[in-house]
Amino acid sequence: MVGQEKIDRINELAKIAKERDLTEAEETEREALRKEYIQAFKKSAKQQFDRIKIVD
């Protein structure tokens, strides 16, 4: 799971991006954090779907 600090940083970078262009380092950091967040989200969703049992 992605920690709250990383989520806050993603949001902070998004806010900065709305105000001005991100530096190359900020852009790289944002992409890495987004990738990590998406992977964690997919893993969590897959675990939830694997636990679903359909009963007729």
N, C-alpha and C positions, 0 to 999 in steps of 0.2 A: 504494500500500500504506500502511496505517496503521502509524505507528511504534510502537515498544515503549513509549515514554513515554505515548502516548495510550491504549494498551491498559491500562497500569498505572493511569492516571487513571480510566478507566472502572471498573476493579476497585476502586479506592479509593472512588469514589462509591457503588458497590454496597454495599461494606462499611459505609460511613457510613449509607446508607439503611436497613440492617438494624438499626442502633443507635438512630437517631433520624430524624425527618422532615428531608428536605433543604430548604435554603432555596430561594427562588425562583430565585436565580442558579445554585445548584448543580443544580437540576432542569433548567434551561435548558441548562447546560453538558453535563449527562449526555445529554439528548436529542440535542444537536448531535453529540456524540462517537459516540453509538450510530448515528445516521443515517450518519455518515461511515464508520464501521466496516462497516455493512451494505452500503453502496454498494461499498466496496472488495472485500468478500467476494463479492458478486454478480459484479463485474467479473472477479475472479480465477477464479471458477467457470465463467463464460461462456467465458473464454479457454481453460480446460482442456477444456471440452466441445467447443469449436470445433476443437481439435486431435485429437479422437478420430476414428479412422477405423475403420468397421465393415467387416469382411471376412467374406464367407460362405465 
